[in-house]
Amino acid sequence: MQSLKRFSWTDVFMWVVGAALLTLIVVGSYLTLQQGKYTTVQWFDLAVFGLAQGSVYALIALGYTLVYGILRMINFAHSEIFMSGAYIGYFVATSMQRSGFLRENPVLGIVFIFLTAMTTSAILAILLERIAYRPLRGAPRLVPLITAIGASYFLQYLFRGLFGTQNRAYPEIDFIKGAIPLFGSFQIQKIQVIVIIAAALMMAALAFFVQYTKTGKAMRAVSEDKSVAALMGIDVDKIIVRTFVIGASLAGAAGVLYCFMFRIVTFYMGFIPGLKAFTAAVLGGIGNPPGAMLGGLFLGIFESLGPTLFLDGLGIPAPYQLKDVIAFTMLVMILIFRPTGILGERLSKTKA
């Protein structure tokens, strides 16, 4: 009887909702697969697209989780950091396209687009940290959170005022067009291969940097205890700035990869990917970089395969239009049943 008293009616209700959703997923998946409506090639294409999309989410999510690990705050302006890199990268790409440089030197041109986007995002992140966040470092946690939301809107409407409201399209680059044949009947789009490989390399470089470099060790020390780290001779302010720079640079690179896949760039393009990346960070365990990587990849694949697999067999007319509903339902379920995420650890009261 004592064990039963630990559970409230709210707990029981949420477990019933969770069980109902799980039943819906199992039944829907069974009916979809039983119908045989989709071929193995189509499922493969959805999985590869989800992996590429998840790689972008993972890169953005790393910015959220790195800043949270250092400052215990959610930098909601990070989605606009992602947007800013993609936007400035667009102007560089179009100028090189008009001059013919991008057509004659595609690899060098793509590298230059990445460097421009990453530099732009890093500079904006430094300004945000110095102007908006550092003066509030000792304030209650709600204050920097509201400031981050305000900074997000400021950047969004700054770009709207400077560059207008129209949608812009990244130029097509012949070097990344087309598909690569694989195992006979399978094909992978070149851009998807580039996105997956580029994201994997950047995530591996970050993992190496955090684990084995002096700055990475200092970042982990500051994350554990800022006061003790400062007593050990670590410049806490400098480490925080470097953390913002690293997270923003990854977001800028993710912005370019995202636009290579979808081509459209606009001043509000960071909102949905930013929310998805935050979901991925929570899914993996906020403050845990490997968790953010895993969460991003899992969310991308789940979002790509889920609507078709779970809902098509139930007779939903346009299941893919519900992909955002599925993603955010997952976020709610994670916050209810496992707030620490897949790889997250329970934080002590001093950190929470």
N, C-alpha and C positions, 0 to 999 in steps of 0.2 A: 504493500500500500504506500509506503514511503516513496518508492521509486515512481509511482504513478502521480504523486503530488508534485513532483518536479516539473511536470508538463502542464502548461496552461491550455485553455481552449484555443488560443491563438496558435500554439505549437501544433495542436492536433489538426486545426484547419489547414495550416501551411503544409503539413505532411500529406494531407489528403489531396491538396492541390498539386503537390509535387508528384504524388503517385498517379494522379489523373493525367498529368502531362507526360510522364514516362510511358503510361499505357497508350496514350495517343501516338507517341513517337514509335513505339514498337508495332502497333497495329497498322499505322500509316505506312511504315517502312515495309512491312510484310505485304500489304496490298499492292504497293507500288512495284516491288520486285516480282510479285506473282503475275502482274499484268504483262511484264516483259516489254513494256512500251519503249524503254530506252536501251540502246545497245551498250556493249562494253566500251566502245570508243567514246560514246557520249559521256558515260560516267567518268572515264579517264580524263576527258577534256574539262569536265566540271572540277575534278580533283586538282588538276594542274593549275587551272585558273584560281581556285581557292588557295592553293599554296603560294602563288604569286601575290595574290591580294593579301594574304596573311603575312607575307614577308614585309609588305609595306606597313601594315598595322604594327608589326613587331618593331620596326625601326622607329615609328612614332611613339609607341608605348615605352620604349627605352628612355625617352626624354621625360615622360611623366614619372617613371619609377626611379630614375636617377635623382631627380630633384626631390622627390618625396623621401628617398633614402637619406638625403643630406639635411633637408629643412623640415621634414614632416608636413609639407603643404602640397596641395594639388595645384599645379600651374595650369589653370584652364586657358591661359593665353598661348599655350603651346600649340594649339590647333592653328592659330594665326601665324605662329613662327613657321609651321609647315607650309601654310599658304604663301607667305612672303617669299620663301625660297623658290617655290614653283613659279610665282608671278614674275620675279626678276629674271629667273631662268628663261621664261618665255620671251622676254625682250631680247635677251642675248641670242637665243636660238633663231628668232625671226631675222635679226640683223645679219647673222652668219648665213642664214638661208638666202637672203636677198643678195649678199655679196658673192655667193657661190662657194664660200669656204666650207660650209657644212657638207656640201655635196662632194667636194674634192678631198676633204680631210675629215671624214665622219668620226673616226675614233678620237682625234684630237679635239674636234668640235664638241663631242659629247662630254669629254673630260672637262673642257672649259665651262660648259653649262653646269656640270656638277659643282665645280669649284666656286663659280659665281653664286649659285643657289645656297651652298653650304656657308659661304662667307657672309652672305646677306642675312641668313637666319642667325648665324653666330653673333653678328654685330647687334641685331635687334634684341637678342637674348641678353647680351651684356648690358645694353641700355635699360632693359626692363628690370634686371636684377639690381642695377645701381640706383635707378630712379624710383622704381615702384616697390621693390621688395626689401632692399637692405634697410631703409629707414623704419620698416615695420617688423624687423626681425624679433624684437622682444614683445610685440603686441600679442593679444589673444589670438588664437588660431583662426577665428572667424574673420578677423580683419584682413589678413593677407589673402584669404580665400575670396572675399568680396573684391579686393583690389585686383586679383587675377582675372575675375570675370569682367571688371571694368576695363582692364588693359586689353582683354580679348576684343571687346566691342570697339575700343579706341582704334586698335590696329585694323580691324575689319572695315570700319567706316573711313579710316584714313586712306586705305587703298581704294575704297569706293570713290572718295572725293578726288584722289589723284588720277585714277585710271578709268573711271566710269563704271557703269553697271553691266556693260555688255559681256557676253561670254566670248572668250578668245580661244583659238585652237592652236596647239603646238604644231609646228611644221612637221610634215611627214619626212622621215629619214629612211632612205632606201636600205641603208645598212642594217636596220633593225626590223625591216618588213619581211613577211614570208614565214614559212614554217619549216621545221626540221623533221624529216621522216624518222620514225622510231619503231622498230619491230614490225615492219611491214605496213599494217593498216593504221598504226598510231602516228600522230603528228603532234609536235609541240611548237607553238608560236615562238619565233626568235625573241620577241620582246619579253615573253614570259620566262624564257631561259635566262635572259640578261638580268631581269628583275630578281629572280631567285638566287642566281650566283652572286650578283652584286650585294644583295642583302645579307647573304650567308657570309661573305667575306668581311663586310662591315661588322656584323655581329661577332664573328670570330676575333676580329681585331680588337673590338671593345672588351671581350672576355679576357684576352691576353693582357690588354692594357690595365684593366682593373686588378688582375691577379698578380702580375709580375713586374709592373713598373713602380717607381718610387711615388709618382703622383697617384697611381691607382691605390697603393697601400695607404697613402695619406687620405684619400677619399673614404676608404673603409674606416679609417680611424676617426675621421670627423663624423661619419655616419653613426658610429658607436657612442661617442661622447665629445662634443665640441670643446668643452672646458678642459678636459684631460688632454685632448689633441693639441690645444693651444699651449698648455704647460710643457708639452714635449717638443715645442719649437715649430709646430706646423702653423703656417699662415692660413687660418680658417677662411678669411675672406677670399684669398686667392684660390683656394681649393673650391669654394662655392662657385666662384666665377667660372673656373675651368669645367665644373660639372655642368653648368648652364651651357657653356660653349659646346661641349661634347654632345649633349642631348639635342641642342639646336642644330648642330651640323648634321646629325643623323636625320633629323626631321626635314632639313633642307634637301638632303639626298633623297629621302622618301618622297618629297614633293615632286621632284623631277621624275622619279620612277613611276609615280602615280600618273603623271601627265603623259609619260611615254605610253602607258597602257590605255588611258582614257582620253587623252589629248585635250580635254576641256579645262580651262583655267578661268576662275572668276574670284571675286573678292570674298565670297562666302563658301568657297570650296573646302575650307578646313573644318567646317562645323561637324559634318557627319563622320568623316575619317577620324577626326579628333575624338569624338564620342566612342567610336568603335575601338580606337587605340586605348582609350581609358578603360573601356570594358575589358580589353585584352590584358591590360596591366593588372586590373583587379582579379581577373580570371587566373592569371599566373601567380599572383601574390604581390601586391603593391610594395615597392621597395626592393624587390628581388629581380635583378636583371635577367638571369636565366628564365625566371618565371614569366617575365614580360615577353621574351622571345617565344617561349612555348605557348603562352596565351594568345599571342598574335597569330601564330601559325594555325593553332587549333581553331580560333574564331574564323579565320579566313576560309578554311576548309569546311567548317560546320555551316557557315553562311552560304557557301557555294553549293554544297550538296544537300543541306538540310531542307530547304523549301521543296525541292523536287522529290527528295526521298521520303519526307515525312507527310507532305500534304497532297501530292499528286494522286496518290492512291485513295485519298478520302474524297476525291471529286472536287477539290478547290479549283476554280476556273483558271486563275493566274497565280500560282503559288509563289513564283519568284518575287512578286511585288510585296510579299510578306517577309522578305529576308531581314529587314530592319526590325520587324516585330520579334522575329526569332532571336536575333542578336541581343536585343534589350531585355527580352524575357529571360534569357540566359543570365544576364547581369543581375537581374532581380533575384533569381533563384540562387545565384552564388552568394549574394549579399545576405540572403536569409539562412542558407544551409551551411555555407563555408565561407565566412567573411574574410578569412586569411588567404583564400585562393589555393591553387593546386600546390605550389611550392612555398607558400607563405608560412611564416612562423608567428606564433602569438607574441604580440609586442608587450613589453612590460609597461607598467603604468607611467614610468618616467618617459618612455618614448611615445606612448599613445596620446 
